[in-house]
């Protein structure tokens, strides 16, 4: 069964926090908005744990720099030549 996601304004969420916590315990998420714009999410702890374990890949961007040596032209040309055969 898919989790139900509810949207609440910040003031409404503040006033209903005990109910929203109970809903999170039951597996339901709440998006909290300010002036109609989403700013936070109250999610079940299992969903939070899953999001923490799945790390974004952006920090590894550029980590292969230097992998082909100082100049990647020769190794890449060699690979292209192999594929052209």
Jmol script that loads the backbone (N, CA, C; Angstrom):
load data "model"
ATOM      1  N   UNK A   1       0.837  -1.185   0.000  1.00  0.00           N
ATOM      2  CA  UNK A   1       0.000   0.000   0.000  1.00  0.00           C
ATOM      3  C   UNK A   1       0.878   1.243   0.000  1.00  0.00           C
ATOM      4  N   UNK A   2       0.622   2.190  -0.875  1.00  0.00           N
ATOM      5  CA  UNK A   2       1.409   3.413  -0.966  1.00  0.00           C
ATOM      6  C   UNK A   2       1.090   4.334   0.201  1.00  0.00           C
ATOM      7  N   UNK A   3       2.137   5.020   0.656  1.00  0.00           N
ATOM      8  CA  UNK A   3       1.934   5.965   1.747  1.00  0.00           C
ATOM      9  C   UNK A   3       1.108   7.144   1.257  1.00  0.00           C
ATOM     10  N   UNK A   4       0.227   7.609   2.105  1.00  0.00           N
ATOM     11  CA  UNK A   4      -0.569   8.785   1.808  1.00  0.00           C
ATOM     12  C   UNK A   4       0.246  10.006   2.207  1.00  0.00           C
ATOM     13  N   UNK A   5       0.360  10.973   1.306  1.00  0.00           N
ATOM     14  CA  UNK A   5       1.083  12.199   1.605  1.00  0.00           C
ATOM     15  C   UNK A   5       0.081  13.333   1.693  1.00  0.00           C
ATOM     16  N   UNK A   6       0.126  14.056   2.804  1.00  0.00           N
ATOM     17  CA  UNK A   6      -0.789  15.158   3.060  1.00  0.00           C
ATOM     18  C   UNK A   6       0.014  16.452   3.079  1.00  0.00           C
ATOM     19  N   UNK A   7      -0.575  17.526   2.596  1.00  0.00           N
ATOM     20  CA  UNK A   7       0.067  18.841   2.643  1.00  0.00           C
ATOM     21  C   UNK A   7      -0.607  19.689   3.708  1.00  0.00           C
ATOM     22  N   UNK A   8       0.196  20.346   4.539  1.00  0.00           N
ATOM     23  CA  UNK A   8      -0.315  21.221   5.590  1.00  0.00           C
ATOM     24  C   UNK A   8       0.486  22.507   5.586  1.00  0.00           C
ATOM     25  N   UNK A   9      -0.195  23.611   5.844  1.00  0.00           N
ATOM     26  CA  UNK A   9       0.498  24.876   6.044  1.00  0.00           C
ATOM     27  C   UNK A   9       1.262  24.829   7.356  1.00  0.00           C
ATOM     28  N   UNK A  10       2.275  25.673   7.504  1.00  0.00           N
ATOM     29  CA  UNK A  10       3.132  25.647   8.684  1.00  0.00           C
ATOM     30  C   UNK A  10       2.338  25.856   9.972  1.00  0.00           C
ATOM     31  N   UNK A  11       1.452  26.818   9.994  1.00  0.00           N
ATOM     32  CA  UNK A  11       0.662  27.095  11.200  1.00  0.00           C
ATOM     33  C   UNK A  11      -0.246  25.912  11.530  1.00  0.00           C
ATOM     34  N   UNK A  12      -0.902  25.366  10.513  1.00  0.00           N
ATOM     35  CA  UNK A  12      -1.781  24.220  10.716  1.00  0.00           C
ATOM     36  C   UNK A  12      -0.979  23.013  11.220  1.00  0.00           C
ATOM     37  N   UNK A  13       0.209  22.796  10.652  1.00  0.00           N
ATOM     38  CA  UNK A  13       1.055  21.685  11.075  1.00  0.00           C
ATOM     39  C   UNK A  13       1.479  21.866  12.540  1.00  0.00           C
ATOM     40  N   UNK A  14       1.803  23.086  12.911  1.00  0.00           N
ATOM     41  CA  UNK A  14       2.197  23.357  14.300  1.00  0.00           C
ATOM     42  C   UNK A  14       1.053  23.021  15.252  1.00  0.00           C
ATOM     43  N   UNK A  15      -0.138  23.424  14.879  1.00  0.00           N
ATOM     44  CA  UNK A  15      -1.301  23.172  15.735  1.00  0.00           C
ATOM     45  C   UNK A  15      -1.695  21.698  15.785  1.00  0.00           C
ATOM     46  N   UNK A  16      -1.343  20.951  14.753  1.00  0.00           N
ATOM     47  CA  UNK A  16      -1.740  19.541  14.667  1.00  0.00           C
ATOM     48  C   UNK A  16      -0.568  18.581  14.844  1.00  0.00           C
ATOM     49  N   UNK A  17       0.532  19.045  15.418  1.00  0.00           N
ATOM     50  CA  UNK A  17       1.730  18.223  15.510  1.00  0.00           C
ATOM     51  C   UNK A  17       1.496  16.857  16.149  1.00  0.00           C
ATOM     52  N   UNK A  18       0.781  16.746  17.279  1.00  0.00           N
ATOM     53  CA  UNK A  18       0.562  15.409  17.835  1.00  0.00           C
ATOM     54  C   UNK A  18      -0.142  14.462  16.848  1.00  0.00           C
ATOM     55  N   UNK A  19      -1.124  14.969  16.125  1.00  0.00           N
ATOM     56  CA  UNK A  19      -1.825  14.139  15.130  1.00  0.00           C
ATOM     57  C   UNK A  19      -0.900  13.761  13.972  1.00  0.00           C
ATOM     58  N   UNK A  20      -0.040  14.696  13.557  1.00  0.00           N
ATOM     59  CA  UNK A  20       0.879  14.423  12.457  1.00  0.00           C
ATOM     60  C   UNK A  20       1.934  13.401  12.872  1.00  0.00           C
ATOM     61  N   UNK A  21       2.378  13.453  14.118  1.00  0.00           N
ATOM     62  CA  UNK A  21       3.327  12.460  14.613  1.00  0.00           C
ATOM     63  C   UNK A  21       2.689  11.070  14.648  1.00  0.00           C
ATOM     64  N   UNK A  22       1.445  11.025  15.062  1.00  0.00           N
ATOM     65  CA  UNK A  22       0.716   9.752  15.080  1.00  0.00           C
ATOM     66  C   UNK A  22       0.569   9.205  13.653  1.00  0.00           C
ATOM     67  N   UNK A  23       0.277  10.101  12.717  1.00  0.00           N
ATOM     68  CA  UNK A  23       0.147   9.685  11.319  1.00  0.00           C
ATOM     69  C   UNK A  23       1.484   9.137  10.803  1.00  0.00           C
ATOM     70  N   UNK A  24       2.603   9.774  11.189  1.00  0.00           N
ATOM     71  CA  UNK A  24       3.925   9.300  10.775  1.00  0.00           C
ATOM     72  C   UNK A  24       4.198   7.909  11.338  1.00  0.00           C
ATOM     73  N   UNK A  25       3.769   7.671  12.569  1.00  0.00           N
ATOM     74  CA  UNK A  25       3.937   6.344  13.161  1.00  0.00           C
ATOM     75  C   UNK A  25       3.173   5.281  12.378  1.00  0.00           C
ATOM     76  N   UNK A  26       2.105   5.704  11.735  1.00  0.00           N
ATOM     77  CA  UNK A  26       1.283   4.785  10.942  1.00  0.00           C
ATOM     78  C   UNK A  26       1.742   4.709   9.487  1.00  0.00           C
ATOM     79  N   UNK A  27       2.852   5.396   9.156  1.00  0.00           N
ATOM     80  CA  UNK A  27       3.411   5.312   7.812  1.00  0.00           C
ATOM     81  C   UNK A  27       3.011   6.423   6.864  1.00  0.00           C
ATOM     82  N   UNK A  28       2.345   7.452   7.349  1.00  0.00           N
ATOM     83  CA  UNK A  28       1.919   8.541   6.462  1.00  0.00           C
ATOM     84  C   UNK A  28       2.870   9.736   6.577  1.00  0.00           C
ATOM     85  N   UNK A  29       3.159  10.343   5.451  1.00  0.00           N
ATOM     86  CA  UNK A  29       4.045  11.504   5.388  1.00  0.00           C
ATOM     87  C   UNK A  29       3.240  12.782   5.270  1.00  0.00           C
ATOM     88  N   UNK A  30       3.822  13.881   5.741  1.00  0.00           N
ATOM     89  CA  UNK A  30       3.191  15.192   5.634  1.00  0.00           C
ATOM     90  C   UNK A  30       4.200  16.174   5.061  1.00  0.00           C
ATOM     91  N   UNK A  31       3.803  16.876   4.012  1.00  0.00           N
ATOM     92  CA  UNK A  31       4.607  17.959   3.449  1.00  0.00           C
ATOM     93  C   UNK A  31       4.139  19.244   4.119  1.00  0.00           C
ATOM     94  N   UNK A  32       5.077  19.988   4.680  1.00  0.00           N
ATOM     95  CA  UNK A  32       4.738  21.243   5.350  1.00  0.00           C
ATOM     96  C   UNK A  32       5.101  22.391   4.417  1.00  0.00           C
ATOM     97  N   UNK A  33       4.128  23.269   4.226  1.00  0.00           N
ATOM     98  CA  UNK A  33       4.314  24.372   3.277  1.00  0.00           C
ATOM     99  C   UNK A  33       4.328  25.712   4.003  1.00  0.00           C
ATOM    100  N   UNK A  34       4.926  26.670   3.345  1.00  0.00           N
ATOM    101  CA  UNK A  34       4.883  28.059   3.810  1.00  0.00           C
ATOM    102  C   UNK A  34       4.506  28.888   2.596  1.00  0.00           C
ATOM    103  N   UNK A  35       3.393  29.593   2.710  1.00  0.00           N
ATOM    104  CA  UNK A  35       2.868  30.388   1.587  1.00  0.00           C
ATOM    105  C   UNK A  35       2.672  29.518   0.346  1.00  0.00           C
ATOM    106  N   UNK A  36       2.236  28.257   0.574  1.00  0.00           N
ATOM    107  CA  UNK A  36       1.949  27.338  -0.520  1.00  0.00           C
ATOM    108  C   UNK A  36       3.152  26.643  -1.113  1.00  0.00           C
ATOM    109  N   UNK A  37       4.343  26.972  -0.619  1.00  0.00           N
ATOM    110  CA  UNK A  37       5.579  26.389  -1.150  1.00  0.00           C
ATOM    111  C   UNK A  37       6.098  25.325  -0.185  1.00  0.00           C
ATOM    112  N   UNK A  38       6.360  24.094  -0.645  1.00  0.00           N
ATOM    113  CA  UNK A  38       6.874  23.045   0.241  1.00  0.00           C
ATOM    114  C   UNK A  38       8.220  23.445   0.838  1.00  0.00           C
ATOM    115  N   UNK A  39       8.359  23.295   2.160  1.00  0.00           N
ATOM    116  CA  UNK A  39       9.617  23.643   2.820  1.00  0.00           C
ATOM    117  C   UNK A  39      10.171  22.512   3.682  1.00  0.00           C
ATOM    118  N   UNK A  40       9.345  21.550   4.066  1.00  0.00           N
ATOM    119  CA  UNK A  40       9.811  20.464   4.926  1.00  0.00           C
ATOM    120  C   UNK A  40       8.893  19.263   4.762  1.00  0.00           C
ATOM    121  N   UNK A  41       9.374  18.122   5.264  1.00  0.00           N
ATOM    122  CA  UNK A  41       8.569  16.909   5.231  1.00  0.00           C
ATOM    123  C   UNK A  41       8.674  16.212   6.577  1.00  0.00           C
ATOM    124  N   UNK A  42       7.547  15.785   7.081  1.00  0.00           N
ATOM    125  CA  UNK A  42       7.484  14.962   8.279  1.00  0.00           C
ATOM    126  C   UNK A  42       7.206  13.556   7.768  1.00  0.00           C
ATOM    127  N   UNK A  43       8.209  12.677   7.893  1.00  0.00           N
ATOM    128  CA  UNK A  43       8.102  11.337   7.299  1.00  0.00           C
ATOM    129  C   UNK A  43       8.298  10.272   8.372  1.00  0.00           C
ATOM    130  N   UNK A  44       7.761   9.075   8.132  1.00  0.00           N
ATOM    131  CA  UNK A  44       8.019   7.969   9.057  1.00  0.00           C
ATOM    132  C   UNK A  44       9.526   7.731   9.165  1.00  0.00           C
ATOM    133  N   UNK A  45       9.977   7.336  10.343  1.00  0.00           N
ATOM    134  CA  UNK A  45      11.414   7.174  10.572  1.00  0.00           C
ATOM    135  C   UNK A  45      12.040   6.162   9.618  1.00  0.00           C
ATOM    136  N   UNK A  46      11.291   5.150   9.183  1.00  0.00           N
ATOM    137  CA  UNK A  46      11.829   4.170   8.236  1.00  0.00           C
ATOM    138  C   UNK A  46      12.165   4.836   6.905  1.00  0.00           C
ATOM    139  N   UNK A  47      11.307   5.735   6.456  1.00  0.00           N
ATOM    140  CA  UNK A  47      11.548   6.452   5.195  1.00  0.00           C
ATOM    141  C   UNK A  47      12.763   7.367   5.331  1.00  0.00           C
ATOM    142  N   UNK A  48      12.917   7.979   6.487  1.00  0.00           N
ATOM    143  CA  UNK A  48      14.063   8.855   6.731  1.00  0.00           C
ATOM    144  C   UNK A  48      15.348   8.036   6.705  1.00  0.00           C
ATOM    145  N   UNK A  49      15.336   6.886   7.385  1.00  0.00           N
ATOM    146  CA  UNK A  49      16.516   6.029   7.412  1.00  0.00           C
ATOM    147  C   UNK A  49      16.920   5.579   6.029  1.00  0.00           C
ATOM    148  N   UNK A  50      15.939   5.245   5.198  1.00  0.00           N
ATOM    149  CA  UNK A  50      16.227   4.810   3.829  1.00  0.00           C
ATOM    150  C   UNK A  50      16.850   5.945   3.025  1.00  0.00           C
ATOM    151  N   UNK A  51      16.404   7.166   3.234  1.00  0.00           N
ATOM    152  CA  UNK A  51      16.942   8.292   2.471  1.00  0.00           C
ATOM    153  C   UNK A  51      18.364   8.627   2.912  1.00  0.00           C
ATOM    154  N   UNK A  52      18.685   8.378   4.174  1.00  0.00           N
ATOM    155  CA  UNK A  52      20.036   8.634   4.663  1.00  0.00           C
ATOM    156  C   UNK A  52      21.013   7.606   4.095  1.00  0.00           C
ATOM    157  N   UNK A  53      20.592   6.349   3.982  1.00  0.00           N
ATOM    158  CA  UNK A  53      21.468   5.302   3.457  1.00  0.00           C
ATOM    159  C   UNK A  53      21.777   5.502   1.980  1.00  0.00           C
ATOM    160  N   UNK A  54      20.849   6.068   1.231  1.00  0.00           N
ATOM    161  CA  UNK A  54      21.058   6.273  -0.198  1.00  0.00           C
ATOM    162  C   UNK A  54      21.700   7.642  -0.391  1.00  0.00           C
ATOM    163  N   UNK A  55      22.994   7.645  -0.525  1.00  0.00           N
ATOM    164  CA  UNK A  55      23.745   8.887  -0.646  1.00  0.00           C
ATOM    165  C   UNK A  55      23.710   9.402  -2.081  1.00  0.00           C
ATOM    166  N   UNK A  56      23.681  10.716  -2.263  1.00  0.00           N
ATOM    167  CA  UNK A  56      23.702  11.277  -3.615  1.00  0.00           C
ATOM    168  C   UNK A  56      25.063  11.041  -4.277  1.00  0.00           C
ATOM    169  N   UNK A  57      25.075  11.020  -5.589  1.00  0.00           N
ATOM    170  CA  UNK A  57      26.303  10.781  -6.328  1.00  0.00           C
ATOM    171  C   UNK A  57      27.086  12.056  -6.640  1.00  0.00           C
ATOM    172  N   UNK A  58      26.512  13.208  -6.401  1.00  0.00           N
ATOM    173  CA  UNK A  58      27.186  14.460  -6.743  1.00  0.00           C
ATOM    174  C   UNK A  58      28.553  14.618  -6.060  1.00  0.00           C
ATOM    175  N   UNK A  59      28.741  14.176  -4.812  1.00  0.00           N
ATOM    176  CA  UNK A  59      30.067  14.344  -4.214  1.00  0.00           C
ATOM    177  C   UNK A  59      31.183  13.598  -4.947  1.00  0.00           C
ATOM    178  N   UNK A  60      30.864  12.582  -5.735  1.00  0.00           N
ATOM    179  CA  UNK A  60      31.900  11.851  -6.464  1.00  0.00           C
ATOM    180  C   UNK A  60      32.147  12.428  -7.853  1.00  0.00           C
ATOM    181  N   UNK A  61      31.402  13.466  -8.216  1.00  0.00           N
ATOM    182  CA  UNK A  61      31.604  14.092  -9.528  1.00  0.00           C
ATOM    183  C   UNK A  61      33.045  14.572  -9.646  1.00  0.00           C
ATOM    184  N   UNK A  62      33.705  14.198 -10.708  1.00  0.00           N
ATOM    185  CA  UNK A  62      35.084  14.607 -10.941  1.00  0.00           C
ATOM    186  C   UNK A  62      36.106  13.756 -10.210  1.00  0.00           C
ATOM    187  N   UNK A  63      35.661  12.725  -9.481  1.00  0.00           N
ATOM    188  CA  UNK A  63      36.602  11.920  -8.709  1.00  0.00           C
ATOM    189  C   UNK A  63      37.474  11.038  -9.597  1.00  0.00           C
ATOM    190  N   UNK A  64      37.108  10.883 -10.867  1.00  0.00           N
ATOM    191  CA  UNK A  64      37.925  10.099 -11.790  1.00  0.00           C
ATOM    192  C   UNK A  64      38.967  10.945 -12.498  1.00  0.00           C
ATOM    193  N   UNK A  65      39.055  12.205 -12.095  1.00  0.00           N
ATOM    194  CA  UNK A  65      40.021  13.102 -12.728  1.00  0.00           C
ATOM    195  C   UNK A  65      41.427  12.509 -12.588  1.00  0.00           C
ATOM    196  N   UNK A  66      42.168  12.467 -13.659  1.00  0.00           N
ATOM    197  CA  UNK A  66      43.509  11.904 -13.635  1.00  0.00           C
ATOM    198  C   UNK A  66      43.535  10.406 -13.880  1.00  0.00           C
ATOM    199  N   UNK A  67      42.388   9.788 -14.001  1.00  0.00           N
ATOM    200  CA  UNK A  67      42.303   8.349 -14.191  1.00  0.00           C
ATOM    201  C   UNK A  67      42.955   7.920 -15.503  1.00  0.00           C
ATOM    202  N   UNK A  68      42.924   8.774 -16.511  1.00  0.00           N
ATOM    203  CA  UNK A  68      43.472   8.455 -17.826  1.00  0.00           C
ATOM    204  C   UNK A  68      44.887   9.014 -17.997  1.00  0.00           C
ATOM    205  N   UNK A  69      45.470   9.515 -16.968  1.00  0.00           N
ATOM    206  CA  UNK A  69      46.795  10.128 -17.078  1.00  0.00           C
ATOM    207  C   UNK A  69      46.658  11.630 -17.223  1.00  0.00           C
ATOM    208  N   UNK A  70      47.770  12.259 -17.522  1.00  0.00           N
ATOM    209  CA  UNK A  70      47.754  13.726 -17.624  1.00  0.00           C
ATOM    210  C   UNK A  70      46.954  14.198 -18.828  1.00  0.00           C
ATOM    211  N   UNK A  71      46.981  13.399 -19.897  1.00  0.00           N
ATOM    212  CA  UNK A  71      46.290  13.774 -21.121  1.00  0.00           C
ATOM    213  C   UNK A  71      45.453  12.578 -21.565  1.00  0.00           C
ATOM    214  N   UNK A  72      44.164  12.728 -21.569  1.00  0.00           N
ATOM    215  CA  UNK A  72      43.275  11.606 -21.905  1.00  0.00           C
ATOM    216  C   UNK A  72      43.144  11.371 -23.408  1.00  0.00           C
ATOM    217  N   UNK A  73      43.726  12.231 -24.224  1.00  0.00           N
ATOM    218  CA  UNK A  73      43.565  12.125 -25.674  1.00  0.00           C
ATOM    219  C   UNK A  73      44.071  10.793 -26.216  1.00  0.00           C
ATOM    220  N   UNK A  74      45.303  10.395 -25.841  1.00  0.00           N
ATOM    221  CA  UNK A  74      45.879   9.151 -26.370  1.00  0.00           C
ATOM    222  C   UNK A  74      45.077   7.916 -25.949  1.00  0.00           C
ATOM    223  N   UNK A  75      44.793   7.724 -24.673  1.00  0.00           N
ATOM    224  CA  UNK A  75      44.017   6.530 -24.294  1.00  0.00           C
ATOM    225  C   UNK A  75      42.642   6.472 -24.963  1.00  0.00           C
ATOM    226  N   UNK A  76      41.971   7.620 -25.082  1.00  0.00           N
ATOM    227  CA  UNK A  76      40.655   7.636 -25.719  1.00  0.00           C
ATOM    228  C   UNK A  76      40.761   7.328 -27.205  1.00  0.00           C
ATOM    229  N   UNK A  77      41.778   7.856 -27.870  1.00  0.00           N
ATOM    230  CA  UNK A  77      41.977   7.570 -29.300  1.00  0.00           C
ATOM    231  C   UNK A  77      42.251   6.081 -29.502  1.00  0.00           C
ATOM    232  N   UNK A  78      43.044   5.499 -28.598  1.00  0.00           N
ATOM    233  CA  UNK A  78      43.351   4.074 -28.677  1.00  0.00           C
ATOM    234  C   UNK A  78      42.069   3.245 -28.542  1.00  0.00           C
ATOM    235  N   UNK A  79      41.195   3.631 -27.605  1.00  0.00           N
ATOM    236  CA  UNK A  79      39.923   2.936 -27.429  1.00  0.00           C
ATOM    237  C   UNK A  79      39.039   3.086 -28.666  1.00  0.00           C
ATOM    238  N   UNK A  80      39.006   4.281 -29.247  1.00  0.00           N
ATOM    239  CA  UNK A  80      38.209   4.501 -30.456  1.00  0.00           C
ATOM    240  C   UNK A  80      38.713   3.634 -31.605  1.00  0.00           C
ATOM    241  N   UNK A  81      40.047   3.545 -31.712  1.00  0.00           N
ATOM    242  CA  UNK A  81      40.637   2.728 -32.775  1.00  0.00           C
ATOM    243  C   UNK A  81      40.244   1.272 -32.600  1.00  0.00           C
ATOM    244  N   UNK A  82      40.245   0.784 -31.359  1.00  0.00           N
ATOM    245  CA  UNK A  82      39.864  -0.605 -31.107  1.00  0.00           C
ATOM    246  C   UNK A  82      38.413  -0.859 -31.514  1.00  0.00           C
ATOM    247  N   UNK A  83      37.544   0.098 -31.242  1.00  0.00           N
ATOM    248  CA  UNK A  83      36.126  -0.078 -31.592  1.00  0.00           C
ATOM    249  C   UNK A  83      35.895   0.015 -33.088  1.00  0.00           C
ATOM    250  N   UNK A  84      36.763   0.722 -33.783  1.00  0.00           N
ATOM    251  CA  UNK A  84      36.611   0.894 -35.229  1.00  0.00           C
ATOM    252  C   UNK A  84      37.006  -0.350 -36.010  1.00  0.00           C
ATOM    253  N   UNK A  85      37.742  -1.254 -35.415  1.00  0.00           N
ATOM    254  CA  UNK A  85      38.207  -2.447 -36.129  1.00  0.00           C
ATOM    255  C   UNK A  85      37.093  -3.383 -36.446  1.00  0.00           C
TER     256      UNK A  85
END
end "model"
wireframe off; spacefill off
backbone 0.3
color backbone group
